[in-house]
C-alpha cells in the first residue's frame, strides 16, 4: 500500500493556523514566544495554544511546537518550566528541537509527546539516526540539500519506530541549517536563535561582477513530490513559512494535499501548479532534488523577493505651492490585477533598507490608480516595483471566520506556573590546559611534532591526505577533527578513514556533530570531544553529550562574554573555546553561481569575504579573523582547559586583514 505522508503546515499567527486547518493540513507546526527559531513571527502564548490544540485534536489533526533555538547557559530551567506547562496544560503532539539541551530537558520533565530533531540539529547522514533514537528522538527532519536518491538512502537506514520528515516547499537558506553564523558574526543576530537578518539576500561584488550570489529562490517540489510517495519512512511533507500569512498557508497546503491525494491525475497536478503560482512566494526552484539535474537555487542577476509583482511606481512632482503651503510628490501605480481590501503590499525589494509596506484600504480595479502613503523618509523612485505579499480574499476571510467561531468554543486551559528542577552529572577532575593549533596539514620541523601531552598540540582535519602524510608515530599525539557536515553519499568514506586512523593509533577526535559518534561504536581508549560546530552552549546539552560518551566539549563561539564565563560553573565536562582564527560564517552544499572560490568579494558596505571549497561544500569566511586571545587568562580562571586556534590561511588574493572581531564577546546574544 502506498505511503501517505502527512501535510505539515506552518503557522506564525492565529489566522495562519486556522488557514492550515481549513485547508486540510494533517498537522501544524508553530512556535511560542520563547525558544522559537522564527522570533519575527507573532508566535503564541501557552494559553492561546491550549485552545488551538483542543480544536486541532477535535478535528483529528496534530500540533507540533517548535522549540528549536540554541539554548544559552541560563535557559534550561525556564525551558523546563515551559515544557512542563505545555505537557500539563496544552498537550501538543510533538516538540521540534535543534539543541541537545532541549532534548535532555524534555526527557527530564517527562514530556509525553514525540521529540523531533530540526534541520538545525544537522542530522545529515543515515548512521546518525540510531544515535538520535538512543537519545529518545522519534523523528528526524532531513536537510534541504538532499537529492531524492539520498532521501531513499535515509529511509532505507531509518530505524524501526522512527520517522523522517522533509521540506517540500518554502524558503531556502544558502547555508546548511545549523551551520550558518553569518548574521551572528556580522552583529549578534543569531540565526540559531531565530533572529537572522538575512545578510545572504544582499548584493555582493567580486571584481566587476555584482549579484545576489547567495540569495536563494524558494524550494517548490510541486509535481516532483509524487516521487516521494513510495518512500516508506518519509512520513511528513513539510511546508516552510511561519512568517507567512494565511493566504500563503491555505494555498500551499491545498496544493500539496491535491498532489499527495491525486498523484496520477493530470488535472489535479495542473490545478495544484496554478494554486502554487498564486501563493505569493519567491521565484521557485527544484534545487538539487534531482541528482541528474542538480541546480543552484541562486540566480545572481535576478531578484528573489517574495510576493507577486503588482506594478511599478510613478512619481508625480509636487505642484507649485502657494505662499506658506508645503506640497509633496505623489506616488502611485496602476495595478496589473485587481487589489482587494486589506491586501498587504511591499514597496521595493526586501534587501533594500528603505523598503516599506502598505495596506490597501479599499478595492482597486485592474489598471486603476493606487496612491501610496509613503512614510517619512521613504521616498521611492519611479520604476520601484510593488509586490503583493499577502491578501484576504472574501472566500478565505469568510472561511477563517467560520473556523474562528469553532476556536472560540474551545475552552482551553489557563496556563499556571510550574516548578521543574533539572539534575546534571557531577564534574570530574579537570585536565590541565592545552592549546590546539588546527591545520589542514602539518608544518615542518618541531612544530609538526608537538604532542597533545604538552601545552600545545597539533590538530588536523581528518582526510585522505592527512592519513597519508602524518607519520604513524604522531597519530596518538594529535587531535583529529571531523568536518561540520557529512552527507549520505560520504558516509562509507568517513567510516573507512576513521577506521584507518584508529588502526594507526589515533585516540583524540573532535567531532563536527554529535551524531558522528556513530562512527566510533565499539572503539576503546579514545577521547571523543564535541567540537564547536556541535554548538554546545548550555549545561543540559553538555550533560547529554556526557551520556553519549563524550569526554569534553568545545563550546559554540556564538555566546557572549557573560554566557561564556558562566558555563564552566554548570558543566559536567571539561570545556574548550575557539580563541583565534578565521571562523566560517557559513557552509553550503549548493553549487556556486556567479562567485569564484579563493577570490575576495565585498558586501554593499565594503566588507571583504572569501570562500574555499572543501569536498562537496563551500566554506564562506569573513576577511578578518575572530580574536579573543587577550582573554585567555580570564578564561583559564573561569575553568576552560582547551583552547583552539584555527590556522586557516586566506587565499593570497585576499587583502591582509586590518582588524579582528571578538565575535559576540562584547554583545548580548538575544
Secondary structure as GFF3:
##gff-version 3
##sequence-region A 1 670
A	DSSP	beta_strand	6	11	.	.	.	ID=ss1
A	DSSP	alpha_helix	14	23	.	.	.	ID=ss2
A	DSSP	beta_strand	27	31	.	.	.	ID=ss3
A	DSSP	alpha_helix	46	58	.	.	.	ID=ss4
A	DSSP	beta_strand	62	66	.	.	.	ID=ss5
A	DSSP	alpha_helix	76	85	.	.	.	ID=ss6
A	DSSP	pi_helix	86	90	.	.	.	ID=ss7
A	DSSP	beta_strand	94	97	.	.	.	ID=ss8
A	DSSP	alpha_helix	100	108	.	.	.	ID=ss9
A	DSSP	beta_strand	114	117	.	.	.	ID=ss10
A	DSSP	three_ten_helix	119	121	.	.	.	ID=ss11
A	DSSP	alpha_helix	128	135	.	.	.	ID=ss12
A	DSSP	beta_strand	139	141	.	.	.	ID=ss13
A	DSSP	alpha_helix	148	157	.	.	.	ID=ss14
A	DSSP	beta_strand	163	170	.	.	.	ID=ss15
A	DSSP	alpha_helix	182	185	.	.	.	ID=ss16
A	DSSP	three_ten_helix	191	193	.	.	.	ID=ss17
A	DSSP	three_ten_helix	199	201	.	.	.	ID=ss18
A	DSSP	beta_strand	204	206	.	.	.	ID=ss19
A	DSSP	beta_strand	209	211	.	.	.	ID=ss20
A	DSSP	beta_strand	218	220	.	.	.	ID=ss21
A	DSSP	three_ten_helix	222	228	.	.	.	ID=ss22
A	DSSP	beta_strand	234	239	.	.	.	ID=ss23
A	DSSP	alpha_helix	246	261	.	.	.	ID=ss24
A	DSSP	alpha_helix	266	277	.	.	.	ID=ss25
A	DSSP	beta_strand	284	285	.	.	.	ID=ss26
A	DSSP	three_ten_helix	291	293	.	.	.	ID=ss27
A	DSSP	beta_strand	308	312	.	.	.	ID=ss28
A	DSSP	beta_strand	314	316	.	.	.	ID=ss29
A	DSSP	beta_strand	330	333	.	.	.	ID=ss30
A	DSSP	beta_strand	344	347	.	.	.	ID=ss31
A	DSSP	beta_strand	356	359	.	.	.	ID=ss32
A	DSSP	beta_strand	370	371	.	.	.	ID=ss33
A	DSSP	beta_strand	385	390	.	.	.	ID=ss34
A	DSSP	alpha_helix	394	408	.	.	.	ID=ss35
A	DSSP	beta_strand	434	439	.	.	.	ID=ss36
A	DSSP	three_ten_helix	445	449	.	.	.	ID=ss37
A	DSSP	beta_strand	456	461	.	.	.	ID=ss38
A	DSSP	alpha_helix	464	469	.	.	.	ID=ss39
A	DSSP	three_ten_helix	472	477	.	.	.	ID=ss40
A	DSSP	beta_strand	479	481	.	.	.	ID=ss41
A	DSSP	three_ten_helix	488	490	.	.	.	ID=ss42
A	DSSP	alpha_helix	491	503	.	.	.	ID=ss43
A	DSSP	beta_strand	508	511	.	.	.	ID=ss44
A	DSSP	three_ten_helix	514	520	.	.	.	ID=ss45
A	DSSP	beta_strand	527	530	.	.	.	ID=ss46
A	DSSP	three_ten_helix	532	534	.	.	.	ID=ss47
A	DSSP	alpha_helix	539	547	.	.	.	ID=ss48
A	DSSP	beta_strand	552	554	.	.	.	ID=ss49
A	DSSP	alpha_helix	561	570	.	.	.	ID=ss50
A	DSSP	beta_strand	574	581	.	.	.	ID=ss51
A	DSSP	beta_strand	584	588	.	.	.	ID=ss52
A	DSSP	beta_strand	601	602	.	.	.	ID=ss53
A	DSSP	beta_strand	608	614	.	.	.	ID=ss54
A	DSSP	beta_strand	617	622	.	.	.	ID=ss55
A	DSSP	beta_strand	626	627	.	.	.	ID=ss56
A	DSSP	three_ten_helix	629	631	.	.	.	ID=ss57
A	DSSP	alpha_helix	632	638	.	.	.	ID=ss58
A	DSSP	beta_strand	642	646	.	.	.	ID=ss59
###
